[in-house]
Amino acid sequence: MGGDESQISTKAETVCKAIRAKGVDVSPSNPKLRALIDKGVGVETFVQAAEICTRAHPAKGAEYLLGIVECRFREAADIGERPGLPQAAWDQSRASIEAKAEALGIGRWREFNLGPDREHWPAYLRRVKEAAKREARVPEGRCAADLEMASR
């Protein structure tokens, strides 16, 4: 996607300002940051990663944040359509599973919840898969929320 130096610098400043507002400090001249911006990663992705970093105990810094963003970028590329190849199933990566969960109204997995009500990944995945199966069985004209309420 590439851009000229001034565009990348302006985007880097915008991203850094948003990340700092969440409590993670990163330099706009960081080469990993600039490479991700050059690939087209948006501010929102960096902000979401910053939120993960600040919720961790102890809080994580810029390198951890950039690692999260790199991982999400790779996962997004992996689940995108590729000519001649079938589209990947929604349950093939954490990012796609959490995206499906959000679409179903479940929300993202709370991996940093260390309390007694912590839900481990296998239980979360099972819950998302069960909700996806229920959604697939929804009769024409009925929404999943209606069926959920009726089953209680």
Secondary structure as a PSIPRED ss2 file (coil, helix, strand):
# PSIPRED VFORMAT (PSIPRED V4.0)

   1 M C   1.000  0.000  0.000
   2 G C   1.000  0.000  0.000
   3 G C   1.000  0.000  0.000
   4 D C   1.000  0.000  0.000
   5 E H   0.000  1.000  0.000
   6 S H   0.000  1.000  0.000
   7 Q H   0.000  1.000  0.000
   8 I H   0.000  1.000  0.000
   9 S H   0.000  1.000  0.000
  10 T H   0.000  1.000  0.000
  11 K H   0.000  1.000  0.000
  12 A H   0.000  1.000  0.000
  13 E H   0.000  1.000  0.000
  14 T H   0.000  1.000  0.000
  15 V H   0.000  1.000  0.000
  16 C H   0.000  1.000  0.000
  17 K H   0.000  1.000  0.000
  18 A H   0.000  1.000  0.000
  19 I H   0.000  1.000  0.000
  20 R H   0.000  1.000  0.000
  21 A H   0.000  1.000  0.000
  22 K C   1.000  0.000  0.000
  23 G C   1.000  0.000  0.000
  24 V C   1.000  0.000  0.000
  25 D C   1.000  0.000  0.000
  26 V C   1.000  0.000  0.000
  27 S C   1.000  0.000  0.000
  28 P C   1.000  0.000  0.000
  29 S C   1.000  0.000  0.000
  30 N C   1.000  0.000  0.000
  31 P H   0.000  1.000  0.000
  32 K H   0.000  1.000  0.000
  33 L H   0.000  1.000  0.000
  34 R H   0.000  1.000  0.000
  35 A H   0.000  1.000  0.000
  36 L H   0.000  1.000  0.000
  37 I H   0.000  1.000  0.000
  38 D H   0.000  1.000  0.000
  39 K C   1.000  0.000  0.000
  40 G C   1.000  0.000  0.000
  41 V C   1.000  0.000  0.000
  42 G C   1.000  0.000  0.000
  43 V H   0.000  1.000  0.000
  44 E H   0.000  1.000  0.000
  45 T H   0.000  1.000  0.000
  46 F H   0.000  1.000  0.000
  47 V H   0.000  1.000  0.000
  48 Q H   0.000  1.000  0.000
  49 A H   0.000  1.000  0.000
  50 A H   0.000  1.000  0.000
  51 E H   0.000  1.000  0.000
  52 I H   0.000  1.000  0.000
  53 C H   0.000  1.000  0.000
  54 T H   0.000  1.000  0.000
  55 R H   0.000  1.000  0.000
  56 A C   1.000  0.000  0.000
  57 H C   1.000  0.000  0.000
  58 P C   1.000  0.000  0.000
  59 A C   1.000  0.000  0.000
  60 K C   1.000  0.000  0.000
  61 G C   1.000  0.000  0.000
  62 A H   0.000  1.000  0.000
  63 E H   0.000  1.000  0.000
  64 Y H   0.000  1.000  0.000
  65 L H   0.000  1.000  0.000
  66 L H   0.000  1.000  0.000
  67 G H   0.000  1.000  0.000
  68 I H   0.000  1.000  0.000
  69 V H   0.000  1.000  0.000
  70 E H   0.000  1.000  0.000
  71 C H   0.000  1.000  0.000
  72 R H   0.000  1.000  0.000
  73 F H   0.000  1.000  0.000
  74 R H   0.000  1.000  0.000
  75 E H   0.000  1.000  0.000
  76 A H   0.000  1.000  0.000
  77 A H   0.000  1.000  0.000
  78 D H   0.000  1.000  0.000
  79 I H   0.000  1.000  0.000
  80 G C   1.000  0.000  0.000
  81 E C   1.000  0.000  0.000
  82 R E   0.000  0.000  1.000
  83 P C   1.000  0.000  0.000
  84 G C   1.000  0.000  0.000
  85 L E   0.000  0.000  1.000
  86 P C   1.000  0.000  0.000
  87 Q C   1.000  0.000  0.000
  88 A C   1.000  0.000  0.000
  89 A C   1.000  0.000  0.000
  90 W C   1.000  0.000  0.000
  91 D C   1.000  0.000  0.000
  92 Q C   1.000  0.000  0.000
  93 S C   1.000  0.000  0.000
  94 R H   0.000  1.000  0.000
  95 A H   0.000  1.000  0.000
  96 S H   0.000  1.000  0.000
  97 I H   0.000  1.000  0.000
  98 E H   0.000  1.000  0.000
  99 A H   0.000  1.000  0.000
 100 K H   0.000  1.000  0.000
 101 A H   0.000  1.000  0.000
 102 E H   0.000  1.000  0.000
 103 A H   0.000  1.000  0.000
 104 L C   1.000  0.000  0.000
 105 G C   1.000  0.000  0.000
 106 I C   1.000  0.000  0.000
 107 G C   1.000  0.000  0.000
 108 R C   1.000  0.000  0.000
 109 W C   1.000  0.000  0.000
 110 R C   1.000  0.000  0.000
 111 E C   1.000  0.000  0.000
 112 F C   1.000  0.000  0.000
 113 N C   1.000  0.000  0.000
 114 L C   1.000  0.000  0.000
 115 G C   1.000  0.000  0.000
 116 P C   1.000  0.000  0.000
 117 D C   1.000  0.000  0.000
 118 R C   1.000  0.000  0.000
 119 E C   1.000  0.000  0.000
 120 H C   1.000  0.000  0.000
 121 W H   0.000  1.000  0.000
 122 P H   0.000  1.000  0.000
 123 A H   0.000  1.000  0.000
 124 Y H   0.000  1.000  0.000
 125 L H   0.000  1.000  0.000
 126 R H   0.000  1.000  0.000
 127 R H   0.000  1.000  0.000
 128 V H   0.000  1.000  0.000
 129 K H   0.000  1.000  0.000
 130 E H   0.000  1.000  0.000
 131 A H   0.000  1.000  0.000
 132 A H   0.000  1.000  0.000
 133 K H   0.000  1.000  0.000
 134 R H   0.000  1.000  0.000
 135 E H   0.000  1.000  0.000
 136 A H   0.000  1.000  0.000
 137 R C   1.000  0.000  0.000
 138 V C   1.000  0.000  0.000
 139 P C   1.000  0.000  0.000
 140 E C   1.000  0.000  0.000
 141 G C   1.000  0.000  0.000
 142 R C   1.000  0.000  0.000
 143 C C   1.000  0.000  0.000
 144 A H   0.000  1.000  0.000
 145 A H   0.000  1.000  0.000
 146 D H   0.000  1.000  0.000
 147 L H   0.000  1.000  0.000
 148 E H   0.000  1.000  0.000
 149 M H   0.000  1.000  0.000
 150 A H   0.000  1.000  0.000
 151 S C   1.000  0.000  0.000
 152 R C   1.000  0.000  0.000
